[in-house]
Amino acid sequence: MKNIREMKKVLFTFFFIFVLGSAGVYAQCDHDALLKQALNEMGSGQYIKDFIVELKKGDGQSGSVKYSVILNSRSQYKFNVVNASGNAEKVLMELYDGEKLLVSNKVQGKMYKAFGYICRSTKVYSLVFSFPEGSEGCARAVLSLQKQFQSGEMGF
């Protein structure tokens, strides 16, 4: 009888540690809290869309997550990102037109929370998120419209 009680205590302890460990991982990726912070940091722009970034080591992913976004000409956009507090590294956010990198939140080795982009051609662009050297982490990003230009304002 004594061995059964001890075994139950051991099993309960392992279960408790597992639950706490799982809760810690989930707490690091509280996407609702990250979205709230990203929306607060968005500024005075008009919200368009948000993006979830969650990459884990060894899950078979390519080390990045890619989203397609339609941007309209004569529009100024802002992309801002909020990293989870448990991230070992800050997330890299890049905007591509096909294979051509247009803008990134990493400039001369420094990571920024946001970047702006003035779109000159309406089409589908790619927004790519990754962590340096394949590290894992999570983040939330927001795309917002900052300004729309009149047809003569931009010089084209």
N, C-alpha and C positions, 0 to 999 in steps of 0.2 A: 504494500500500500504506500509506503514511504517513497519508493522509487517512482510510482505513478505521479504522485504530487510533485516531485522534483522535476520529472519529465514535463509536466504541464507548465511549471514555472519557466523552464528553459524555452519551451515552445512559445509561451506567451511573451517572453522577453524578445525572442527573435522576431515574432510578429510585430511587436511594438516598435522595435528598431526599424523594421522594414517599412512600416506605416510612416514613421517620422522621416525616414530617408526619402520616401516617395513624396511626402508633403513638402519637403524642402526643395526638391526639384521643381514641383509645380509652382511653388511660391516664387521661384526665380523667373518663371515665365507667366506671370499674371498679365495676360494680354489686355484685359480690360483696364487695368491700372496704367499700363504702358500707353494704350490708346488715349486715355484721359490726359495724360501728360503731353503726348504728341499734339493733341488738339489744343491744349493750352499754349504750347510753343509755336503753333501754326501762325499766330499773328492775326492780322485783320483780313486775311484772304478768305475766299469762299471754299469751303470743304468740297472736295470732289470724290476722293477715294482713300481708303487706308489699306495697308499691306501688313500681313503677318510674316515674320521671319523667325523660323525655328529650325536650327540645324544641330544635329547630334553626330558625334563621331561614330563611325561604323554602322550607319543605318542604310548604307548603299546609295546615298545621294552623292551628287557630284561635288559637294562642298559649296554649292550656291543655290539660290532660289531665284527664279526669273518670272517676272510678270509682264504682260503686254498692256500698254496704256495708249489710248488715243489722245493725242494732243492736237489742238487747233491752232492754225496760223494766227498771227497777230495777237498772241496771248502770252502773258508772262506768268510762269508757274513757280511755285516753291515746293520743294521736296524736303521734308524734315523727318528725322528718325530719332527714336529714343531707345537706348540700350537698356537691357535688364541689368539690375545691380550685380547679378551673379556672373556676368560675362567676363571671361578672362581677357578678351580683346573687344575693341569697338567694331561694329559692323561697317563694312565698306558698301557704299551705295553708289551705283553707276548707272547713267542713262546712255543707252545706245540707239543709234539709227542704223539698223542692220548690224554690221560688224564694226562700225565706227563709233568709238567712245566720244560722246559729246561733252559730258561733264561728270564730275565725281565729288564726293564729300571729302576726298583726300587730296590735298594740295601741298606739294613740296614736303611730303612726309607727315603733315599734320592732318588729323581727322577733325572734321567739323560736323555739327549736328544737322546742317542743312545746306542746300545749294539752290540757286535760282536758275531758271532757263527761259529764254525768250524764244518761242517757237515761231519759225518762219514758214513751215510747211505742214499742213494737216495730214497726218498719217499715224500709223501704229509704230510706237517706239517700244524698246525693251528696258525695263528697270530691273537691274540685277543686284542682289545682295549676297555678300559672302563675308566670312571671317578669315583673318590672316592665317596662313598655314593650316587651313582646314580645322581650326579650333571650333568648338561648339558654342552655341549661345542662342539667345532669342532677342528680338527687338520688334518694334512696331513703327511703321512709317506712315506719313500722311502726305497726300498730294493736294495742293490747294491752288486756286486761281487767284493771282494777285492783281492783275490788270489786263484789260483788253484794249488794244490800240485801234484807232480808226485807220482806214485804208491808207491815208497819206502820212500818218505819223511816223511810220517806220522807214520811210525812204524807199519803199519798193511797191 
